[in-house]
């Protein structure tokens, strides 16, 4: 009803599609579409929860475990 049948939905229609937007955001909150995040590298030696993480180490976050 919001867009009609004359054209396909566009990204600019997102603010008007309240339920679609809510569904997309809920899916992002509920599950991950990638198992890991993009790698991050440490800029200095760090201790986190008793674990030593050296400088210039690449760190990946396990999204499956977080969600």
Secondary structure, DSSP 4 states (H G I P E B T S, - for coil): --S-SSS---GGGGGG-HHHHHHHHHHHHH--SSSB---EE-SS-EEETTEEE-TT-EE--BHHHH-
